[in-house]
């Protein structure tokens, strides 16, 4: 997910950073913070993403301090020339940085995996497929961000476009792309499934969207049919939406429909967002009925058990 304004002048800001949504600067719930003593944060961006300024060793040091045993570094790869991570770095550079960090930090109890967040759209699905055929990652996230002609990240354009449209009509263009990503079978998990709610808040609140689970059901069934995981992305807990992407009831619906593969990540782009809200994300998964997270370390999928305190403790409000 591209969601935070870079702090270094040399960085190229993402579309979201250039035109912040009304949700962009709201405070996070006071009860939520950076987690401790968890087995995995599977969604992290370093300074090899154009919208992050965090050297990989900063995350690794925090992992030691906070007791987060395993990290997946998932820097952006884009496929359209107008997108900020298009050609921003190379596969070889990203792999070298992550593998070398993994060696440096292994004896301090932190496992670092080489992942990726690939921007998906049906227009360039063939390019995504080709990239994954040529390059091996430990863990892959497929995410829908934006596309040429989309109104979502431009408040003025969105207001005019959304006028007179129903809730379903407003979210359908985004959800159709997410459904296609889910059905493609290209990815280990789909990232921040409904991050669109961050950009449509002027017309549709998170509660209103959450009250329409029928809009999510085709996507959830697509995930199940393709065997793709559902990410519980906790970045929404530090934004005005105040909930995970997707929210707890949607994660529970996924489980009820037969979904069995769930992942959890903070989607950090800043050092102080590392593992932010991650315990809440684990708890969302546990309360939905999951006892473990799905992950991959370059081979077959593995299971990562949720800590007992997360499965058993009541949710804070």
N, C-alpha and C positions, 0 to 999 in steps of 0.2 A: 504494500500500500504506500502511496505517496501522500504524506499528510503533514509534513512539518517544514517550515521555512529554513533553509540552510543558514548557518551562522558564519560561513566563510565566504568571502566575496567571490572567490574563484568558482564556486559552485553554480550550476545552472538550476534555477528554481523550477520545481514542478508546476504544472498547471494549477494544482490546488494551492501552492504557495503563492503564485502570482495573483490569484484572485481568491482570497480566503472566503469560505462559506460563513454564514452567520454563526455556525456551530463551532468555528475553529478555535476560539479562544476562551470558551467557558471553562470554569474550574472543574476538576474531577471530584467525585464524591470523597468526602473527608476520610471515610473508613477504608478507602482503597489506597494502596501504595505499592512500593516495590516489594516483591515477595521474597521469602527466604525458605531454604530447605525444601526444594522441589527438585525432581529428577531431570527436568527438561524445559528449555525455552526454545521452541522450534521455528521462530520467525524473528530474525534480527538483521538490521541493515548497518553496514559499515560505511566508511568513507569511499568505498568502491561503488556505492550508489550515489547518484548525483544529488539526492536530497538528504543525505546524512553526512555528519562530520565526525563520526566516531571511529577511531582506530580500533582494530580488532582486539588489541591487547587491553583496551579499556574495558570491553565487555568481559574478557577472560578474568581480569583482576576482580571485577565485581562478582563474577560467578564464584570465585574462591571465597570472597568476603561474605557473600549471601548464601552460600551453600546450594547453588544451582549446578547440578552435576554435569549436565550436557547441554551443548548449544548447537543450533543449526544456523549457520551464516547464510542468509538467503537474499543476497543483493539482487537488484533489479536487472532484468534483461528485457529490453523493448524491441519491437519489430517494425515500428513505423518511424520514418525519419524525423517527424515532428516531435517525437517523444524523447524525454531527457536522457533516458538510459540507452538510447539507440547508439551503438558504437562508443559508449562512454568508456568502456574498458574491454579487455579481451578475456575469453575463457581461460587462457593460460595464466594470465596475471591473477585473476580471481582464485583459481585453484592453487596457485603457488602460495599466495598470501595465506589462505586458509590452512593448507597442509603444513606450512612452516609453523604457523601459530599452534596447530594441533600438537606438533612435536615439542614446541617450547613449553606448553602448559600441561602436557600429559602427566608429568611426575608431580604436579600440584593438585591432581584430582579432578581436572576439568577435561572432558572429552569435547572436541570441537569438530563438527561435521560440515562438509562442503555441500551446501544447498543452493537453491535459486528460487526467486520469485519471477515467473514469466508472465508478461502481460498478454492476456488472451483476447482475441477477437476473431470472429469467423472469417474476416477478410484476410487475415494472415495465419490461419490455422496451419496451412501447409508449411509455412516458414517455421512455426513452432515445432511441428512434427519433425522437420528436417534437422533443426537444431538439436533436438533430443536424441535423434538417431546418431548424430555425430559426436555428441558430448555426454559424458557420464557424470552424474551427480549422485551424492548420497541420498538426497531428499529433494523433492520438487513440489513447489506451490504454484498453482495456476490461478491467476487473479484477473478480474475485469476491472480496469481503471477508467479509461476514457477512450474515445475514438474520434476521428475527424468528423465534425458536424454535430457532435453531441452537445446538448445544451446544459448538461447537469452541472458542470463546474464553472459556469459563467452566470452569476446571479441575475443580471439584467436579461440575458437571453433566456434563461430558464423561466423567469416570471412571465415573459410573453408567450413562450412555448407552452407552459403549463396551464395558462388561462383557459378555463372551460373544459379542461380534461378531468376525468375521474381519477381516483387513486390508482386503479388498475392501469389506466392508460398512461399515467405518469411513470410507473415503475416498469411497465412491460418491456420497453427497449433494453433497459439494463438487465432485467431478469432473463430475457431471451438469450443474451450473450452468456450469462452465467449458466443457463441450462445447457447451451451448446458446449461450454467448457466441461461441465459435469459429465455429459454424455460422451465426450471425446475419448475418455480413458487415458489421456496423455499424462496426467499428474497424480502424485501421491495424494494430494489434498487440494481443495478449493479454498483460497484465502478470502477472508472478510466478505462472505457471501452477499451481504446486503449493505455494504458500505454506502450504497446510494442514499440511504436514509440520512447520511451526513449532509448531503447536498440539496435535499428536497424539503428541509425542515420548515421553510417559509410556507409551504403548502400542505405538507403531510408530516405529522409528528411520528416519532418512533412508536408511540402507543397505537396510533391509527394503523400504521403498517403492520404492527404485530397482531392487531385484531383481525387481520385478513390472512390467516394461515393458508387458505386455499391458493393464494398467489405463490406461496413457497413450495407447495406440495409437489408440483412437477419437477422442480429442481432437486428436491430431496429424493424423489423416486429415481431421478436420473443418476444421482450419486450412488444409490444402492445398486442399481442395475449395472453400472460400470465398475463397481467396486472401489470408487474414489472416496477419499475421506472428506469429512466436514471439519473445517477449522473453527475452533472457538477463539476468535481474535479479540484480544482484550484492549486494543487501542481505543475503542469507543468509551472505555471507562475514564479516559483522560480527555475526552471531548464532551461537547454538550449533549450528545445523545445519551450519555450516562449508562450505557449498557454494552454488552458484548455484541460482536458481529458474528453470527446472528444472536438474538436474545435467547434467554433460557427457555422460554416456551417453544421456540422453533427447534432448538437442540433436542428438547424432549420429544417433539413431534417426529423428528428424524429417527430417534430410537424406537418410538412406537411403530413407525412404518417398517422397521426392520434394519435400520442403519446400525452398523457395528464398528465403523472406523471413524474415530474422532481424534483430532489433534488440537494443540493449544499453543498459542504464541503471543508474545507481547507486541510484535511488530514495531520494535523500538527503532527509532531513527536518531535518538539523542541519548546520551549517557544516563540521564536521569529518568529515562523511560524503560530502561532495562528491567525486565521481569515485572513491569508495572501491571498491577491487576491480575497477575498470573494465577495467584491462589484462587481468586474469584472465578477465573476461567476454568480452572480445574474443578472447582465446586459446581459450576454450571454443568460440566460433563458428568460429575458424580451424581448429582441430583436428577439428571435425566435418565440414569440407569447404567451408565458406563462405569466399569471398574478399572479400566485401563485406557491409555492413549495408544494410538497407532503411530509408529515411526519407522524409518528405514535408514540404514547405515550403508547404503550402497548395494546391499544384497536383497534378500527377502525381507518382507515386512516383519517387524517385531512388535511386541507389546511392552508398554511401560506402565507399571502399576501405579494407580493413583494412591497417594498416601492416605492412610486410614482417617486422619483428621479431616481431610477434604471430603471424603465420602460421607462421613458421619456427622460433621458439625452442621448446625443450622446456618442458613445464609444470613449475613448481616443485611440490614436495610438502610 
